[in-house]
Amino acid sequence: MNKTKVALGADHAGYELKEHLKDILNESSYETVDFGTNSDQSVDYPDYVHPLADSIEKGEQDIGILVCGSGNGVAMAANKHKNIRAALCWTNEVAELARKHNNANVLCLPSRQISKEDAEKILLAFLNTSFEGGRHVNRVQKISEC
């Protein structure tokens, strides 16, 4: 069985949480690729988001996890890519709906707004939920039309 390939990226504000989640993923049945950053020194999040999104678009990674202080910056940058559906999630319920209804392929987390424990729950909800398809297929296809 092939392992799910998870791309990780963060800015300085998300570095610590990214590292925590990476450890959890590596202890499980996931293969991770870390796009950085590799410290809590100030950086520009698009420098890490765009290579991660490119990798998912090329099929090199299956899904992505991005972390910054609010989650907004990484979500905005990732969603500039045509085939990326990045979802800012702050509860496991929001993560489940992003996968079920929107076929999200990138999870964006707000490190300054959630605890490590909540981030773990959100991550697991995102990873363990599948796209429902059905009535949502046409809607999701329309996201990338423009």
GROMACS elastic network, one bead per residue, 0.5 to 0.9 nm:
[ bonds ]
;  ai    aj funct       b0    kb
    2     5     6  0.87460   500
    3    29     6  0.61454   500
    3    30     6  0.53809   500
    3    31     6  0.59826   500
    4    29     6  0.74568   500
    4    30     6  0.52251   500
    4    31     6  0.60645   500
    4    32     6  0.84019   500
    4    61     6  0.79619   500
    4    62     6  0.63104   500
    4    63     6  0.80203   500
    5    30     6  0.61471   500
    5    32     6  0.57996   500
    5    33     6  0.74982   500
    5    60     6  0.78786   500
    5    62     6  0.50884   500
    5    63     6  0.66946   500
    5    64     6  0.85507   500
    6    25     6  0.83385   500
    6    30     6  0.67915   500
    6    31     6  0.60541   500
    6    33     6  0.63358   500
    6    34     6  0.85519   500
    6    61     6  0.59294   500
    6    62     6  0.60020   500
    6    63     6  0.51580   500
    6    64     6  0.55056   500
    6    65     6  0.71911   500
    7    31     6  0.85457   500
    7    32     6  0.57830   500
    7    34     6  0.59786   500
    7    35     6  0.70213   500
    7    52     6  0.63630   500
    7    53     6  0.87016   500
    7    55     6  0.81007   500
    7    56     6  0.78733   500
    7    61     6  0.61081   500
    7    62     6  0.76551   500
    7    63     6  0.62136   500
    7    65     6  0.61413   500
    7    66     6  0.83379   500
    7   106     6  0.88637   500
    8    18     6  0.70092   500
    8    19     6  0.89661   500
    8    21     6  0.88778   500
    8    22     6  0.74768   500
    8    32     6  0.70893   500
    8    33     6  0.61598   500
    8    35     6  0.58558   500
    8    36     6  0.72882   500
    8    52     6  0.73246   500
    8    63     6  0.88356   500
    8    64     6  0.57996   500
    8    66     6  0.59329   500
    8    67     6  0.83005   500
    9    14     6  0.83888   500
    9    15     6  0.81445   500
    9    18     6  0.69970   500
    9    33     6  0.88091   500
    9    34     6  0.61304   500
    9    35     6  0.50503   500
    9    36     6  0.51615   500
    9    37     6  0.66499   500
    9    45     6  0.85100   500
    9    48     6  0.59153   500
    9    49     6  0.64606   500
    9    52     6  0.69673   500
    9    64     6  0.78469   500
    9    65     6  0.63849   500
    9    67     6  0.64815   500
    9    68     6  0.88534   500
    9    74     6  0.89406   500
   10    13     6  0.75200   500
   10    14     6  0.50999   500
   10    15     6  0.55455   500
   10    16     6  0.89249   500
   10    17     6  0.86304   500
   10    18     6  0.64388   500
   10    35     6  0.78766   500
   10    36     6  0.60570   500
   10    37     6  0.57187   500
   10    38     6  0.86046   500
   10    45     6  0.66180   500
   10    48     6  0.67236   500
   10    49     6  0.76076   500
   10    65     6  0.83718   500
   10    66     6  0.54559   500
   10    68     6  0.57207   500
   10    74     6  0.79284   500
   11    14     6  0.53067   500
   11    15     6  0.59405   500
   11    36     6  0.75203   500
   11    37     6  0.57364   500
   11    38     6  0.86905   500
   11    39     6  0.85142   500
   11    40     6  0.76592   500
   11    41     6  0.85583   500
   11    42     6  0.74179   500
   11    43     6  0.60070   500
   11    44     6  0.66521   500
   11    46     6  0.85873   500
   11    47     6  0.88357   500
   11    48     6  0.74447   500
   11    49     6  0.89364   500
   11    66     6  0.85814   500
   11    67     6  0.67987   500
   11    68     6  0.54866   500
   11    69     6  0.80745   500
   11    74     6  0.85306   500
   12    15     6  0.51275   500
   12    16     6  0.80686   500
   12    37     6  0.67412   500
   12    38     6  0.82220   500
   12    39     6  0.63995   500
   12    41     6  0.55648   500
   12    42     6  0.53216   500
   12    43     6  0.60905   500
   12    44     6  0.84086   500
   12    45     6  0.81430   500
   12    68     6  0.72767   500
   12    69     6  0.83459   500
   13    16     6  0.74834   500
   13    17     6  0.84702   500
   13    40     6  0.65951   500
   13    41     6  0.86491   500
   13    42     6  0.80246   500
   13    67     6  0.77579   500
   13    68     6  0.53351   500
   13    69     6  0.50616   500
   13    70     6  0.88297   500
   13   111     6  0.68481   500
   13   112     6  0.75887   500
   14    17     6  0.54995   500
   14    18     6  0.59839   500
   14    19     6  0.86589   500
   14    37     6  0.87456   500
   14    40     6  0.80278   500
   14    66     6  0.80875   500
   14    69     6  0.59470   500
   14    71     6  0.87284   500
   14   109     6  0.82717   500
   14   110     6  0.76708   500
   14   111     6  0.54992   500
   14   112     6  0.80746   500
   15    18     6  0.51263   500
   15    19     6  0.62376   500
   15    20     6  0.87077   500
   15    36     6  0.79918   500
   15    37     6  0.65137   500
   15    38     6  0.69328   500
   15    39     6  0.62609   500
   15    40     6  0.58919   500
   15    67     6  0.73845   500
   15    68     6  0.77749   500
   15   111     6  0.87676   500
   16    19     6  0.52440   500
   16    20     6  0.63426   500
   16    21     6  0.88218   500
   16    39     6  0.80867   500
   16    40     6  0.74521   500
   16   111     6  0.85815   500
   17    21     6  0.61907   500
   17    22     6  0.84728   500
   17    67     6  0.73586   500
   17   111     6  0.65159   500
   17   115     6  0.88974   500
   17   116     6  0.67180   500
   17   119     6  0.80910   500
   18    21     6  0.51857   500
   18    22     6  0.60038   500
   18    23     6  0.86558   500
   18    36     6  0.89405   500
   18    65     6  0.81234   500
   18    66     6  0.76640   500
   18    67     6  0.64287   500
   18   111     6  0.88358   500
   19    23     6  0.62933   500
   19    24     6  0.88133   500
   19    38     6  0.88221   500
   20    23     6  0.53040   500
   20    24     6  0.65910   500
   20    25     6  0.89020   500
   20   116     6  0.77192   500
   20   120     6  0.89056   500
   21    24     6  0.50554   500
   21    25     6  0.62026   500
   21    26     6  0.85667   500
   21   116     6  0.83923   500
   21   119     6  0.79517   500
   21   120     6  0.69570   500
   21   123     6  0.80315   500
   22    25     6  0.50815   500
   22    26     6  0.60229   500
   22    27     6  0.85452   500
   22    32     6  0.71504   500
   22    33     6  0.89716   500
   22    34     6  0.81783   500
   23    26     6  0.51406   500
   23    27     6  0.62039   500
   23    28     6  0.87420   500
   24    27     6  0.52398   500
   24    28     6  0.64834   500
   24   120     6  0.81938   500
   25    28     6  0.51002   500
   25    29     6  0.70103   500
   25    30     6  0.55309   500
   25    31     6  0.74410   500
   25    32     6  0.71857   500
   26    29     6  0.70100   500
   26    30     6  0.59826   500
   26    31     6  0.66070   500
   26    32     6  0.67896   500
   27    30     6  0.78513   500
   28    31     6  0.86464   500
   32    61     6  0.86622   500
   33    61     6  0.81038   500
   34    37     6  0.81978   500
   34    38     6  0.88134   500
   34    52     6  0.86217   500
   35    38     6  0.85916   500
   35    48     6  0.59230   500
   35    49     6  0.80059   500
   35    51     6  0.72664   500
   35    52     6  0.63049   500
   36    39     6  0.81960   500
   36    47     6  0.89762   500
   36    48     6  0.61267   500
   37    40     6  0.77903   500
   37    41     6  0.85797   500
   37    43     6  0.76735   500
   37    45     6  0.84293   500
   37    47     6  0.89422   500
   37    48     6  0.69256   500
   38    41     6  0.84608   500
   39    42     6  0.84164   500
   40    43     6  0.84050   500
   43    46     6  0.89769   500
   43    47     6  0.80669   500
   44    47     6  0.58803   500
   44    48     6  0.78054   500
   45    48     6  0.55419   500
   45    49     6  0.61861   500
   45    50     6  0.87830   500
   45    68     6  0.76221   500
   45    73     6  0.73114   500
   45    74     6  0.64660   500
   45    77     6  0.83059   500
   46    50     6  0.58301   500
   46    51     6  0.85760   500
   46    73     6  0.81206   500
   46    74     6  0.69937   500
   46    77     6  0.61460   500
   46    78     6  0.81894   500
   47    50     6  0.62150   500
   47    51     6  0.72709   500
   48    51     6  0.58797   500
   48    52     6  0.64424   500
   48    53     6  0.88383   500
   48    66     6  0.89277   500
   48    74     6  0.88367   500
   49    52     6  0.52258   500
   49    53     6  0.61110   500
   49    54     6  0.85788   500
   49    66     6  0.73622   500
   49    74     6  0.63382   500
   49    75     6  0.86585   500
   49    77     6  0.65533   500
   49    78     6  0.59991   500
   50    53     6  0.50964   500
   50    54     6  0.60233   500
   50    55     6  0.85443   500
   50    77     6  0.71436   500
   50    78     6  0.65338   500
   50    80     6  0.88552   500
   50    81     6  0.81244   500
   51    54     6  0.50301   500
   51    55     6  0.61727   500
   51    56     6  0.88045   500
   52    55     6  0.51546   500
   52    56     6  0.65152   500
   52    57     6  0.87869   500
   52    61     6  0.84443   500
   52    64     6  0.71559   500
   52    66     6  0.88068   500
   52    78     6  0.83778   500
   53    56     6  0.51773   500
   53    57     6  0.61741   500
   53    58     6  0.86307   500
   53    64     6  0.76115   500
   53    78     6  0.60627   500
   53    79     6  0.86368   500
   53    81     6  0.68687   500
   53    83     6  0.86870   500
   53    84     6  0.68009   500
   53   106     6  0.83783   500
   54    57     6  0.50514   500
   54    58     6  0.61580   500
   54    59     6  0.86695   500
   54    60     6  0.87265   500
   54    81     6  0.77594   500
   54    84     6  0.89888   500
   55    58     6  0.51760   500
   55    59     6  0.63512   500
   55    60     6  0.52486   500
   55    61     6  0.59222   500
   55    62     6  0.88011   500
   56    59     6  0.50458   500
   56    60     6  0.57528   500
   56    62     6  0.60713   500
   56    63     6  0.64910   500
   56    64     6  0.73261   500
   56    83     6  0.85100   500
   56    84     6  0.77645   500
   56   105     6  0.83482   500
   56   106     6  0.89060   500
   57    60     6  0.76336   500
   57    61     6  0.81398   500
   57    62     6  0.89601   500
   57    81     6  0.81062   500
   57    82     6  0.83114   500
   57    83     6  0.61845   500
   57    84     6  0.70938   500
   58    61     6  0.78145   500
   59    62     6  0.65417   500
   61    64     6  0.75090   500
   62   105     6  0.75477   500
   63   104     6  0.85937   500
   63   105     6  0.50026   500
   63   106     6  0.56424   500
   63   107     6  0.80336   500
   63   127     6  0.88441   500
   64    86     6  0.84512   500
   64   105     6  0.63620   500
   64   107     6  0.61435   500
   64   108     6  0.83668   500
   65    86     6  0.89973   500
   65   105     6  0.87020   500
   65   106     6  0.56066   500
   65   108     6  0.59860   500
   65   109     6  0.77179   500
   65   123     6  0.84091   500
   66    71     6  0.76373   500
   66    74     6  0.63749   500
   66    75     6  0.77713   500
   66    78     6  0.88747   500
   66    86     6  0.88869   500
   66   106     6  0.71735   500
   66   107     6  0.61377   500
   66   109     6  0.63087   500
   66   110     6  0.89898   500
   67    70     6  0.81337   500
   67    71     6  0.59153   500
   67    74     6  0.69005   500
   67    75     6  0.89515   500
   67   107     6  0.83859   500
   67   108     6  0.56846   500
   67   110     6  0.61614   500
   67   111     6  0.63649   500
   68    72     6  0.76126   500
   68    73     6  0.71224   500
   68    74     6  0.65106   500
   68   108     6  0.78984   500
   68   109     6  0.66741   500
   68   110     6  0.56909   500
   68   111     6  0.58829   500
   68   112     6  0.79170   500
   69    72     6  0.80875   500
   69    73     6  0.84433   500
   69   109     6  0.80478   500
   69   110     6  0.51319   500
   69   113     6  0.75548   500
   70    73     6  0.72160   500
   70    74     6  0.86598   500
   70    88     6  0.89058   500
   70   109     6  0.72605   500
   70   111     6  0.64944   500
   70   112     6  0.62772   500
   70   113     6  0.68846   500
   71    74     6  0.57670   500
   71    75     6  0.62208   500
   71    76     6  0.87438   500
   71    88     6  0.60377   500
   71    89     6  0.81135   500
   71   108     6  0.54376   500
   71   111     6  0.72406   500
   71   112     6  0.87923   500
   72    75     6  0.51096   500
   72    76     6  0.60582   500
   72    77     6  0.86051   500
   72    88     6  0.68261   500
   72   108     6  0.77238   500
   72   109     6  0.83783   500
   72   110     6  0.75557   500
   73    76     6  0.52138   500
   73    77     6  0.62199   500
   73    78     6  0.85649   500
   74    77     6  0.51952   500
   74    78     6  0.60033   500
   74    79     6  0.84788   500
   74    86     6  0.85712   500
   74    88     6  0.88018   500
   74   108     6  0.67546   500
   74   109     6  0.86839   500
   75    78     6  0.51869   500
   75    79     6  0.60312   500
   75    80     6  0.88106   500
   75    85     6  0.87884   500
   75    86     6  0.55795   500
   75    87     6  0.65473   500
   75    88     6  0.63330   500
   75   106     6  0.83307   500
   75   107     6  0.82646   500
   75   108     6  0.59426   500
   75   109     6  0.87559   500
   76    79     6  0.52895   500
   76    80     6  0.67026   500
   76    86     6  0.80611   500
   77    80     6  0.55059   500
   77    81     6  0.78380   500
   78    81     6  0.59184   500
   78    84     6  0.65407   500
   78    85     6  0.77686   500
   78    86     6  0.62351   500
   78   106     6  0.80389   500
   79    82     6  0.71761   500
   79    83     6  0.81715   500
   79    84     6  0.56830   500
   79    85     6  0.60960   500
   79    86     6  0.58246   500
   79    87     6  0.87894   500
   80    83     6  0.88751   500
   80    84     6  0.77204   500
   81    84     6  0.54563   500
   81    85     6  0.83799   500
   81   144     6  0.89473   500
   82    85     6  0.83269   500
   82   143     6  0.84931   500
   82   144     6  0.56015   500
   82   145     6  0.84270   500
   82   146     6  0.85349   500
   83   105     6  0.89230   500
   83   143     6  0.86797   500
   83   144     6  0.64125   500
   84   104     6  0.76294   500
   84   105     6  0.64391   500
   84   106     6  0.70181   500
   84   144     6  0.84884   500
   85    98     6  0.89805   500
   85   102     6  0.75473   500
   85   103     6  0.71964   500
   85   105     6  0.55212   500
   85   106     6  0.61689   500
   85   107     6  0.87262   500
   85   140     6  0.88911   500
   85   143     6  0.83034   500
   85   144     6  0.89370   500
   86    98     6  0.87453   500
   86   104     6  0.57875   500
   86   105     6  0.61812   500
   86   107     6  0.58531   500
   86   108     6  0.65625   500
   87    94     6  0.87472   500
   87    95     6  0.76379   500
   87    98     6  0.63627   500
   87    99     6  0.87771   500
   87   102     6  0.87096   500
   87   104     6  0.61966   500
   87   105     6  0.79966   500
   87   106     6  0.62631   500
   87   107     6  0.53407   500
   87   108     6  0.56798   500
   87   109     6  0.85369   500
   88    94     6  0.83884   500
   88    95     6  0.81138   500
   88    98     6  0.87286   500
   88   106     6  0.87075   500
   88   107     6  0.63697   500
   88   109     6  0.59721   500
   88   110     6  0.76642   500
   89    92     6  0.74174   500
   89    93     6  0.84973   500
   89    94     6  0.56086   500
   89    95     6  0.54742   500
   89    98     6  0.80966   500
   89   107     6  0.68782   500
   89   108     6  0.61423   500
   89   109     6  0.58620   500
   89   110     6  0.77292   500
   89   122     6  0.73377   500
   90    93     6  0.85210   500
   90    94     6  0.67911   500
   90    95     6  0.76537   500
   90   108     6  0.87057   500
   90   109     6  0.66508   500
   90   110     6  0.69784   500
   90   113     6  0.77813   500
   90   114     6  0.68492   500
   90   118     6  0.80870   500
   90   119     6  0.78463   500
   90   122     6  0.72283   500
   91    94     6  0.53240   500
   91    95     6  0.64734   500
   91    96     6  0.88182   500
   91   114     6  0.86790   500
   91   118     6  0.72204   500
   91   119     6  0.81011   500
   91   121     6  0.78918   500
   91   122     6  0.58159   500
   92    96     6  0.61611   500
   92    97     6  0.86829   500
   92   118     6  0.78602   500
   92   119     6  0.83852   500
   92   121     6  0.59443   500
   92   123     6  0.75632   500
   92   124     6  0.79479   500
   92   125     6  0.54937   500
   92   126     6  0.73727   500
   93    96     6  0.50971   500
   93    97     6  0.62920   500
   93    98     6  0.85935   500
   93   122     6  0.78017   500
   93   125     6  0.75788   500
   94    97     6  0.52002   500
   94    98     6  0.61052   500
   94    99     6  0.87538   500
   94   122     6  0.82140   500
   94   125     6  0.89533   500
   94   126     6  0.88855   500
   95    98     6  0.50631   500
   95    99     6  0.64236   500
   95   100     6  0.86558   500
   95   104     6  0.86811   500
   95   107     6  0.76423   500
   95   122     6  0.60838   500
   95   123     6  0.77684   500
   95   124     6  0.89600   500
   95   125     6  0.61001   500
   95   126     6  0.51401   500
   95   127     6  0.89410   500
   95   129     6  0.84211   500
   96    99     6  0.53182   500
   96   100     6  0.60247   500
   96   101     6  0.83799   500
   96   122     6  0.82520   500
   96   125     6  0.56584   500
   96   126     6  0.56797   500
   96   127     6  0.87765   500
   96   128     6  0.82925   500
   96   129     6  0.58782   500
   96   130     6  0.82414   500
   97   101     6  0.55316   500
   97   102     6  0.72058   500
   97   103     6  0.87144   500
   97   104     6  0.89582   500
   97   126     6  0.87485   500
   97   129     6  0.85345   500
   97   131     6  0.88999   500
   98   101     6  0.57169   500
   98   102     6  0.50467   500
   98   103     6  0.63309   500
   98   104     6  0.54684   500
   98   105     6  0.88604   500
   98   107     6  0.87266   500
   98   126     6  0.78755   500
   98   131     6  0.85881   500
   99   102     6  0.55705   500
   99   105     6  0.75714   500
   99   125     6  0.89132   500
   99   126     6  0.64918   500
   99   127     6  0.86223   500
   99   129     6  0.60878   500
   99   130     6  0.59108   500
   99   131     6  0.53479   500
   99   132     6  0.80604   500
  100   103     6  0.59988   500
  100   104     6  0.81365   500
  100   129     6  0.66219   500
  100   130     6  0.56836   500
  100   133     6  0.76136   500
  100   136     6  0.84364   500
  101   104     6  0.81960   500
  101   131     6  0.63530   500
  101   132     6  0.64113   500
  101   133     6  0.74691   500
  101   135     6  0.87691   500
  101   136     6  0.57674   500
  101   137     6  0.84402   500
  101   139     6  0.88626   500
  101   140     6  0.81093   500
  102   105     6  0.88870   500
  102   131     6  0.72949   500
  102   132     6  0.88545   500
  102   133     6  0.89852   500
  102   136     6  0.70181   500
  102   137     6  0.84004   500
  102   139     6  0.79652   500
  102   140     6  0.59168   500
  103   130     6  0.76033   500
  103   131     6  0.51520   500
  103   132     6  0.80785   500
  103   133     6  0.82602   500
  103   136     6  0.85712   500
  103   137     6  0.86636   500
  103   140     6  0.71309   500
  104   107     6  0.72527   500
  104   126     6  0.87009   500
  104   131     6  0.82631   500
  107   122     6  0.89425   500
  107   123     6  0.77803   500
  107   126     6  0.73014   500
  109   113     6  0.86338   500
  109   114     6  0.81453   500
  109   119     6  0.74128   500
  109   122     6  0.86836   500
  110   113     6  0.54479   500
  110   114     6  0.64571   500
  110   119     6  0.88348   500
  111   114     6  0.57684   500
  111   115     6  0.74439   500
  111   116     6  0.82642   500
  111   119     6  0.82336   500
  112   115     6  0.80539   500
  114   117     6  0.81329   500
  114   118     6  0.60749   500
  114   119     6  0.64702   500
  115   118     6  0.51413   500
  115   119     6  0.61303   500
  115   120     6  0.86429   500
  116   120     6  0.62189   500
  116   121     6  0.87846   500
  117   120     6  0.51695   500
  117   121     6  0.64988   500
  117   122     6  0.87627   500
  118   121     6  0.50998   500
  118   122     6  0.61516   500
  118   123     6  0.85142   500
  119   122     6  0.50384   500
  119   123     6  0.59923   500
  119   124     6  0.85675   500
  120   123     6  0.50528   500
  120   124     6  0.61626   500
  120   125     6  0.85634   500
  121   124     6  0.51978   500
  121   125     6  0.61228   500
  121   126     6  0.85755   500
  122   125     6  0.51102   500
  122   126     6  0.61435   500
  122   127     6  0.86326   500
  123   126     6  0.51245   500
  123   127     6  0.61507   500
  123   128     6  0.85298   500
  124   127     6  0.50786   500
  124   128     6  0.58698   500
  124   129     6  0.83985   500
  125   128     6  0.52725   500
  125   129     6  0.60409   500
  126   129     6  0.56220   500
  126   130     6  0.83181   500
  127   130     6  0.80076   500
  129   132     6  0.89512   500
  130   133     6  0.88931   500
  131   136     6  0.85851   500
  132   135     6  0.84330   500
  132   136     6  0.72308   500
  132   137     6  0.84157   500
  133   136     6  0.53282   500
  133   137     6  0.51444   500
  133   138     6  0.87693   500
  134   137     6  0.57952   500
  134   138     6  0.82763   500
  135   138     6  0.66632   500
  135   139     6  0.75314   500
  136   139     6  0.52209   500
  136   140     6  0.61497   500
  136   141     6  0.86355   500
  137   140     6  0.52718   500
  137   141     6  0.61986   500
  137   142     6  0.87573   500
  138   141     6  0.51336   500
  138   142     6  0.63807   500
  139   142     6  0.52361   500
  139   143     6  0.68482   500
  140   143     6  0.53493   500
  140   144     6  0.76967   500
  141   144     6  0.61296   500
  141   145     6  0.70218   500
  142   145     6  0.51674   500
  142   146     6  0.80658   500
  143   146     6  0.74858   500
